[in-house]
Amino acid sequence: MSKKIILFSVLLLMTPALALASTARLEGLGVMPDFVEDYANIFDYPVSICRYPAVVIGELGYEGAWGRGFGATMGLGKDNAYGVFGIMLREHGDFAGASGSGATQFDLLWGMNFGKASFGVRFDRVNSEYQETMDGVGVKWSPLELVYGGMGLGGESWNTMGMRISAGMEVREADKVEATFEYRTLDFSIEEIGAGADESIEDQGNPSMGFWGRGFFAMAENITLVPMVGYNKYDYSWEFIDDATSGDDDMSDQTITNMRAALGMKVDVGSFFMLGLGFSQWKADVENSFVAPAPDDFETMEFTSTSMPFFFGCFEADLKDWLTIRFGAKKHLVNEEVTVEEVDGTKWEFTAKNGNLPYWVRDGLAADGIYIPVFEEPFTFSMGVGFKFNDIEIDATVNEDYPFTGMYWLSGVEESPFGKISVTYYY
């Protein structure tokens, strides 16, 4: 069972701790959501809900009916005297630890404006479990997704509960800063139940935390600087408990850390135009402790993916009153390295400069139970469109292959025109 647990835990660890893309508009612009003022940012910056007191959100998700959701915000009292309340019902959790979980997620948000200062909070939860017994003896899995995918499902198999506390302040006329602190738990368990039950594997119960902030500063009549900074540390540590034996339990201390900082410059050219650069680093650390390890079991692993610098740009313009086009790109100068040390002292090292580790390295490590993900692709490009009909806006990302096929009636190639669709109603 120990080998399976190792494989399972490593796959859990190495899922990138990133939120899913929020709305189709932000995804079409292809930049980090922090740089764009949009209602979708109420989930990362709950304080910003104060600016969007009357929005209905419909997420149609991606092709194949994945990532759907419904939400709304509403002012409480006359002139929002008691703040703004928001709710979001999701088909899947938007945190990477539960990004594909079969357990649906919900978000509750509230924000209050106090003149030049404002405050906001967000609570989200993904939780499920499954139990089967015969004559009172069996196994319990939590979350339920573990049953679907078995021991190698990866980072989709976490229950998670998060609280985000956010504050904002106007520092000059039309200038503001916003910041968020996050406290999150990640938990899972596989437990024997009934007579003779003595084995279980579960998380160690360590919390995960993060902090991020951004600002909007007008530097000239048509130029706004948008700095941002962030830090997250997610703890995926677990332990294998065997009550039938004495001595220490098998344990694995696992963390993923992300540091990032960037500066964007928004230029008012009668449309939305932004350029910027930044720094980002993902670091994963694993330290295993086994009661009876095999010589080729890995004892420690360190993986680092650094983008220094990365560049980004995006553009959005109205072609008609009812039609908007947008596109953007990011270019990462990515350096990656991984070091694995086995119990017998064997040490493996891999490095890649200005690019990701090649697939054969990743596949080779995966065969040994170590999965190395792609945190930042060297180059990404996104494109989207928006349609406006009175108070309803429909945003969609464009399938990159679609413009080249000439559509079905010209080429006979069946391509879906859109990748993700979001609908917004302002009341």
C-alpha positions, 0 to 999 in steps of 0.5 A, spaced: 500 500 500 505 504 501 507 504 494 500 506 491 500 512 497 507 515 494 504 515 487 498 518 489 501 523 494 506 526 489 500 526 483 496 530 488 502 535 490 504 536 483 498 539 480 499 547 479 495 551 485 492 556 480 485 558 480 481 556 473 480 562 469 474 566 471 470 569 465 471 568 458 473 576 457 479 575 462 481 569 459 480 572 452 485 578 454 490 572 456 493 576 462 493 575 469 486 577 472 489 582 477 491 587 472 483 588 469 478 591 473 472 586 472 467 583 476 470 576 475 475 579 480 470 579 486 473 572 487 480 574 488 479 581 491 472 580 495 473 587 496 471 589 489 464 586 490 462 593 492 463 596 485 458 591 482 452 591 486 447 589 481 450 583 476 447 576 474 453 571 472 452 565 467 458 561 466 456 556 460 463 553 461 467 550 456 465 545 450 463 539 453 459 542 459 465 543 464 465 549 468 458 551 468 456 556 474 451 561 476 452 567 480 449 574 482 450 580 486 445 584 490 446 591 494 443 590 501 439 596 503 438 603 500 444 605 497 447 599 499 447 601 506 448 594 509 453 592 503 453 588 497 452 580 498 454 575 492 453 568 491 456 563 486 454 556 485 459 552 481 459 545 477 467 545 479 471 548 484 475 554 482 481 552 486 486 547 483 486 542 489 479 541 487 479 544 480 476 537 477 472 535 483 465 532 482 463 535 488 460 542 486 462 548 490 459 554 492 462 561 494 459 566 499 461 574 498 460 580 502 463 587 501 462 594 505 464 601 503 466 606 508 468 612 504 475 612 502 476 605 505 472 598 503 472 591 506 470 584 503 470 577 505 469 570 501 468 563 503 468 557 499 467 550 500 468 543 496 467 537 500 464 530 499 465 523 501 463 516 499 463 510 504 461 502 502 461 497 507 459 489 508 456 487 514 459 493 517 466 493 515 468 497 509 472 503 507 470 511 506 473 515 501 473 523 502 472 526 497 468 522 493 472 523 487 477 518 489 472 513 488 472 515 480 479 516 479 483 511 484 489 512 487 492 516 481 487 521 480 492 527 482 490 534 485 483 534 483 482 529 489 482 534 495 476 537 499 478 544 500 475 550 505 477 557 504 476 564 507 479 570 503 479 577 507 480 583 503 481 591 504 481 596 499 483 604 500 483 610 495 490 613 496 488 619 491 482 621 487 481 615 482 487 611 485 486 605 489 490 599 492 487 592 494 489 586 498 487 580 500 489 575 505 487 567 504 486 562 509 485 555 506 485 548 508 486 542 504 484 535 506 483 528 504 482 521 507 482 513 506 479 510 512 478 503 513 471 502 518 468 497 522 471 491 526 479 490 525 480 497 522 487 499 523 489 503 517 488 510 514 491 515 510 490 522 511 492 529 510 496 532 516 491 538 517 496 543 516 493 550 513 495 553 507 496 561 506 496 566 501 497 574 500 496 578 494 495 585 492 494 590 487 494 598 485 491 602 480 495 609 479 494 614 474 501 617 472 498 621 466 492 623 462 492 617 458 497 612 462 495 608 469 500 603 472 498 597 475 503 594 480 501 587 483 505 582 488 503 575 491 505 570 495 502 563 496 504 557 500 499 550 499 501 545 504 499 538 501 502 534 507 500 527 509 501 521 513 499 513 513 497 511 520 497 503 522 494 502 529 496 495 528 504 496 529 508 500 533 513 506 531 513 512 527 508 512 521 510 513 514 509 521 513 510 526 507 511 533 508 509 537 501 508 544 499 508 548 493 510 555 494 509 561 489 512 568 489 510 573 483 510 580 482 509 584 476 507 591 473 502 593 468 502 599 464 495 601 461 494 606 455 488 609 454 487 609 446 480 609 446 480 602 447 483 597 452 491 597 451 496 594 456 503 592 456 507 589 462 513 585 465 514 581 471 517 575 475 514 568 477 516 562 481 513 556 483 517 551 488 515 544 490 518 541 496 517 533 498 521 530 504 518 523 505 519 519 512 518 511 511 518 506 517 521 501 512 523 504 505 526 501 499 533 503 497 530 506 490 524 510 494 525 517 493 527 521 500 527 528 497 525 532 491 525 539 489 522 542 483 523 549 481 520 553 475 522 560 474 519 565 469 524 571 470 522 576 466 515 574 463 512 579 458 505 580 457 500 585 453 493 585 451 488 589 447 480 590 447 476 594 442 469 595 440 468 594 433 461 596 433 456 598 439 454 590 439 461 587 438 468 587 441 474 584 440 480 582 444 486 578 444 493 578 448 499 574 449 504 572 455 512 570 453 515 567 459 523 566 459 522 559 463 528 556 467 526 549 470 530 544 475 528 538 479 533 534 484 531 527 486 534 524 492 533 516 493 534 513 500 540 509 498 543 516 496 542 516 488 541 523 486 538 525 480 538 532 477 535 535 471 535 543 468 532 546 462 534 553 460 529 558 457 523 553 456 520 547 460 523 540 461 522 536 455 516 531 455 521 525 456 524 527 462 517 528 465 514 521 462 521 518 465 520 521 472 512 519 472 514 512 471 517 512 477 511 516 481 514 523 480 510 527 476 513 534 473 507 539 471 508 545 466 507 551 471 508 556 465 508 555 458 513 559 454 508 562 450 501 563 450 496 567 446 488 568 447 483 571 443 476 573 444 469 576 442 464 580 446 457 581 444 452 586 447 444 586 447 442 592 451 443 590 458 446 583 457 453 581 455 456 575 452 463 573 452 467 568 449 474 565 447 475 564 440 478 557 438 485 558 435 484 553 429 477 556 427 479 562 423 484 558 419 478 553 417 474 558 414 468 555 418 465 549 416 461 551 410 468 553 406 472 548 408 468 542 411 472 542 417 468 541 423 471 546 428 467 549 434 468 557 434 468 558 441 472 555 447 468 558 453 462 562 454 460 567 459 453 571 460 453 577 464 446 581 466 446 588 469 440 590 472 
